[in-house]
């Protein structure tokens, strides 16, 4: 679902973001930043539209290079580096606990998919999730966000009684 605010300034105020813009301006904003960069570090999926756009902009820069301007000559994906660093600082027991927690969370979500029915509210779904954790002698690793419809696009959405 698309953002319903009338102006990006509303987003800046609501979420305390210093700079934001419309997605329709993405290409022009990227051009400004890429023109000033020697290297690009990203965490985008290799087939994402955003990364394809970045690569296209760089290719066009390189074909029509003007004096005094440059584009990133190196592009690095941070995923491998960050994942390796995350594992380097975990001991065997921490990794084992994380795998166990992931299995519990996956089973909880599978259970929710089976229980979810038309007419249930977001609160009903959250209650089912908590019930699953309680009956399996476990707790949420992080607060769950249960949202539907236009609310499902807001990461830190506050619950309603709608579904």
ZIFEN-V558204 format. One record per backbone hydrogen bond with DSSP energy under -1.0 kcal/mol. CO is the residue of the C=O (numbers start at 1). NH is the residue of the N-H. E is the energy in kcal/mol with one decimal. If there is no record, write none. Layout:
co:CO nh:NH e:E
co:CO nh:NH e:E
This chain:
co:7 nh:10 e:-1.7
co:8 nh:12 e:-2.2
co:9 nh:13 e:-2.2
co:10 nh:14 e:-2.7
co:11 nh:15 e:-2.8
co:12 nh:17 e:-1.3
co:22 nh:25 e:-2.0
co:23 nh:26 e:-1.7
co:25 nh:29 e:-2.3
co:26 nh:30 e:-2.9
co:27 nh:31 e:-2.2
co:28 nh:32 e:-1.5
co:29 nh:33 e:-1.8
co:30 nh:34 e:-3.3
co:31 nh:35 e:-2.1
co:34 nh:37 e:-1.3
co:38 nh:73 e:-2.6
co:38 nh:74 e:-1.1
co:40 nh:76 e:-3.4
co:42 nh:78 e:-3.7
co:45 nh:48 e:-2.3
co:48 nh:52 e:-2.3
co:49 nh:53 e:-2.3
co:50 nh:54 e:-2.3
co:51 nh:55 e:-2.7
co:52 nh:56 e:-2.1
co:53 nh:57 e:-2.5
co:54 nh:58 e:-2.4
co:55 nh:59 e:-2.4
co:56 nh:60 e:-2.4
co:57 nh:61 e:-2.6
co:58 nh:62 e:-2.5
co:59 nh:63 e:-1.5
co:60 nh:64 e:-1.7
co:66 nh:69 e:-2.0
co:74 nh:40 e:-2.4
co:76 nh:42 e:-2.5
co:78 nh:82 e:-3.1
co:79 nh:83 e:-2.7
co:80 nh:84 e:-2.4
co:81 nh:85 e:-2.2
co:82 nh:86 e:-2.4
co:83 nh:87 e:-1.8
co:84 nh:88 e:-2.0
co:85 nh:89 e:-1.1
co:87 nh:90 e:-1.6
co:91 nh:95 e:-2.3
co:92 nh:96 e:-2.3
co:93 nh:97 e:-2.4
co:94 nh:98 e:-2.4
co:95 nh:99 e:-2.2
co:96 nh:100 e:-2.1
co:97 nh:101 e:-2.6
co:98 nh:102 e:-2.4
co:99 nh:103 e:-2.0
co:100 nh:104 e:-2.1
co:101 nh:105 e:-2.6
co:102 nh:106 e:-2.5
co:103 nh:107 e:-2.4
co:104 nh:108 e:-2.3
co:105 nh:109 e:-2.2
co:106 nh:110 e:-2.3
co:107 nh:111 e:-2.5
co:108 nh:112 e:-2.2
co:109 nh:113 e:-2.2
co:110 nh:114 e:-1.6
co:111 nh:115 e:-1.8
co:112 nh:116 e:-2.4
co:117 nh:120 e:-1.9
co:121 nh:125 e:-2.0
co:122 nh:126 e:-2.5
co:123 nh:127 e:-2.5
co:124 nh:128 e:-2.2
co:125 nh:129 e:-2.2
co:126 nh:130 e:-2.5
co:127 nh:131 e:-2.5
co:128 nh:132 e:-2.3
co:129 nh:133 e:-2.2
co:130 nh:134 e:-2.8
co:131 nh:135 e:-2.8
co:132 nh:136 e:-1.1
co:133 nh:138 e:-2.7
co:134 nh:137 e:-1.5
co:148 nh:151 e:-1.5
co:149 nh:152 e:-1.5
co:150 nh:153 e:-1.0
co:151 nh:154 e:-1.7
co:154 nh:157 e:-1.4
